[in-house]
């Protein structure tokens, strides 16, 4: 067995260990009220087992990382698959650090699934080892990417704790206007997470079924009078096309549940064949997200926020506030060093300018400014508790847009991160 | 301004200390000065230890008002948020600076429709150079300076003049507070605590049965160190705009050529340019036959400095080698502040020189041969009895809107030369002759027709190249980005100071414990700027060693103990 095969095997082992430890963390918390046991003892015992599980997972994950590094000859953070697997590993590192400080079992119930989702998202991208292009051949690939990911991982733990704070403190029984607003916002946050799970579900379901439909589009561009140029673009859909690319024709169509042509065509402003495909993916994510959300609502017969709320019973909300803030406070300097300072140093060495307002750079700055505002609001304006928790949740959205959204929507110089 | 500054305040504390206007907590004993505040039981506002700041003057003048504006954290947060939103707007469509040659007024409407037009008209296609964005950065700079000065001096004063004995209210209204029974003799107990606290790294001072323990005070300067770093960083970035500190040009270096770098005394020679691609075996199976991945771009470069004849175009400049480096994407040539980065390349061969023969087209007689250099041709040439003087040179021949010949670029894409030939059997004033060394250009621009028109019917002279040995090509061209950036060291110093401040401020916490033991009662107050959780845990573990069992949570003084 080659190193790379071993690497992908232990990666899968890590995935299952995390999933298992997530369930154990959940049992540790949910099982408190089971009969015939003392709540504290139960939580402590099962929490310890769960933490051992997640730590074993992290060891496997580290084994994946270093064997892939050895097998490929370069640090595996050079494309979207590798970066996302690395990010999920760093989230587990950040979780382990914060957990060791605060020893709050409940953190595992919320932080471990964040890592699992990121890990699953990694698997959406092509997994083969690619050789490095000249611009990536630098020691700063190792430093910049790893530190940036580590800093962002602490923000991810801050997000999990912030969300916990909200689920703990929002009054789900109240009918008052302000409380209703909070309930809806929490519900929307949970729904968004479910849409992401829906996206992952549909990607893997259709991939497993081997679905493919191909569209072609011919473009005529006129460079100068008399010199026309015609190119043919092809796009392969891995999910049944609800929406076809603008001005395209079907090359091959695999029918799905009796559907054998797209329901409609993308609007003209979505030019580029891939825009139609991405739009289609968004639609499928929403559909499967709604479906999943509907099923969950049917199962628990109340808003999800209200259903989760009792899980956090008895958890000190001030501790959650403190954990949120502490995670961000630990992550902020690391993020600054990795995502801004080493990014500038590398940009200076590779491109000759330390800052060029490239979309990725701008969004790293936006993230930094956001958390700076968070820190100022908290330290100097006394924004603690609710407001601070919302900012922690929103901040992670900014982080994820910087990491994923910029590549999908804006591209720019960091486009080699391979999102097609 | 959140802090209230009533016009008439009695700022003299009952302990006898006279405090400046704007003081919240007495500088000496820590008792709240505000009457309402004295009756309350909530946590004390410990910002800057309750000391007055410069921005809290009673009758502000104009300068004070400006000072007050910039010293407000609220304003600073607004500035941060506005910069954040402004930066986001700039990423909706690519910025103009992304493109080398576009007409922005037509590019945005054509590519992005109405939205693109609005984007351009609003000036968002150059967000980061626009006046409002630069103004925001300058305002942030001003806010950084004034906010820091407004706070750092009072805070410094407060922390260096701390009294050990504090008012009881000051202790009990801290966020960490404890009032408990003390069975031991107070002085002895305090003496025991001193030792325990010192073991934990505290610096302890006592005053009878009162104690002040403090550690990691330096952490309080973290934010100000960050701000100083940011100010240096911003100043360095602004300084880059000054003339002479910054140079940025993209130059073409054909293989084998030595090219002068404009505005400097340097010349750079591209000895060899190499581009390598990954072989099929080096690629993953999925990529084979589908993708081509570059492996290496390298320019073997030699940098020369001109030592003599640098400005005289009639003389050959004297060059001395000063640096030699194989420039790769992540490895620029660097010499004395000048840097050369691998930027682009072109594998199209570039014509360097030709050696045409002047012949009689009718008889086939060869009059002579000369060497015509594309970049630096001589002014005149001799071919047998004929003299060819160079009238015009076009590196990239083309016609402008009026039909006049022009050079479209400085690169030898389509070189053309206009000669005036004098000699036997020619008109007294000589005969004009257009010469295109490249075969494609001869046909494209109809060289024969042009020369027939210029020379009339009796024309018999032609310039022709005998064979490939008379043509000299450079195989490829490398494009280097030549930069000088004298402000860079300050950018890095600024960034380094920011990092230092972040580490100081975030990874250490300033912890203070006040203890007052008397009449069988122990009063403890604790303050930290971050990580209350860890602080409480530390206090509990220390108290436990004196046989005082305290629950961590009972230290958490949410509402305050009266």
Boltz contact constraints between the chains, C-beta under 6 A:
constraints:
  - contact:
      token1: [A, 128]
      token2: [B, 284]
      max_distance: 6.0
  - contact:
      token1: [A, 128]
      token2: [B, 286]
      max_distance: 6.0
  - contact:
      token1: [A, 129]
      token2: [B, 284]
      max_distance: 6.0
  - contact:
      token1: [A, 131]
      token2: [B, 278]
      max_distance: 6.0
  - contact:
      token1: [A, 131]
      token2: [B, 282]
      max_distance: 6.0
  - contact:
      token1: [A, 133]
      token2: [B, 294]
      max_distance: 6.0
  - contact:
      token1: [A, 134]
      token2: [B, 294]
      max_distance: 6.0
  - contact:
      token1: [A, 134]
      token2: [B, 296]
      max_distance: 6.0
  - contact:
      token1: [A, 134]
      token2: [B, 297]
      max_distance: 6.0
  - contact:
      token1: [A, 134]
      token2: [B, 329]
      max_distance: 6.0
  - contact:
      token1: [A, 135]
      token2: [B, 329]
      max_distance: 6.0
  - contact:
      token1: [A, 137]
      token2: [B, 330]
      max_distance: 6.0
  - contact:
      token1: [A, 138]
      token2: [B, 330]
      max_distance: 6.0
  - contact:
      token1: [A, 322]
      token2: [B, 533]
      max_distance: 6.0
  - contact:
      token1: [A, 329]
      token2: [B, 506]
      max_distance: 6.0
  - contact:
      token1: [A, 333]
      token2: [B, 502]
      max_distance: 6.0
  - contact:
      token1: [A, 333]
      token2: [B, 503]
      max_distance: 6.0
  - contact:
      token1: [A, 333]
      token2: [B, 506]
      max_distance: 6.0
  - contact:
      token1: [A, 336]
      token2: [B, 502]
      max_distance: 6.0
  - contact:
      token1: [A, 337]
      token2: [B, 499]
      max_distance: 6.0
  - contact:
      token1: [A, 341]
      token2: [B, 495]
      max_distance: 6.0
  - contact:
      token1: [A, 349]
      token2: [B, 330]
      max_distance: 6.0
  - contact:
      token1: [A, 350]
      token2: [B, 329]
      max_distance: 6.0
  - contact:
      token1: [A, 350]
      token2: [B, 330]
      max_distance: 6.0
  - contact:
      token1: [A, 352]
      token2: [B, 341]
      max_distance: 6.0
  - contact:
      token1: [A, 352]
      token2: [B, 481]
      max_distance: 6.0
  - contact:
      token1: [A, 352]
      token2: [B, 483]
      max_distance: 6.0
  - contact:
      token1: [A, 357]
      token2: [B, 128]
      max_distance: 6.0
  - contact:
      token1: [A, 359]
      token2: [B, 91]
      max_distance: 6.0
  - contact:
      token1: [A, 362]
      token2: [B, 87]
      max_distance: 6.0
  - contact:
      token1: [A, 362]
      token2: [B, 91]
      max_distance: 6.0
  - contact:
      token1: [A, 365]
      token2: [B, 87]
      max_distance: 6.0
  - contact:
      token1: [A, 366]
      token2: [B, 84]
      max_distance: 6.0
  - contact:
      token1: [A, 366]
      token2: [B, 87]
      max_distance: 6.0
  - contact:
      token1: [A, 366]
      token2: [B, 88]
      max_distance: 6.0
  - contact:
      token1: [A, 369]
      token2: [B, 80]
      max_distance: 6.0
  - contact:
      token1: [A, 369]
      token2: [B, 84]
      max_distance: 6.0
  - contact:
      token1: [A, 372]
      token2: [B, 80]
      max_distance: 6.0
  - contact:
      token1: [A, 373]
      token2: [B, 77]
      max_distance: 6.0
  - contact:
      token1: [A, 373]
      token2: [B, 80]
      max_distance: 6.0
  - contact:
      token1: [A, 373]
      token2: [B, 81]
      max_distance: 6.0
  - contact:
      token1: [A, 376]
      token2: [B, 73]
      max_distance: 6.0
  - contact:
      token1: [A, 376]
      token2: [B, 77]
      max_distance: 6.0
  - contact:
      token1: [A, 380]
      token2: [B, 73]
      max_distance: 6.0
  - contact:
      token1: [A, 410]
      token2: [B, 91]
      max_distance: 6.0
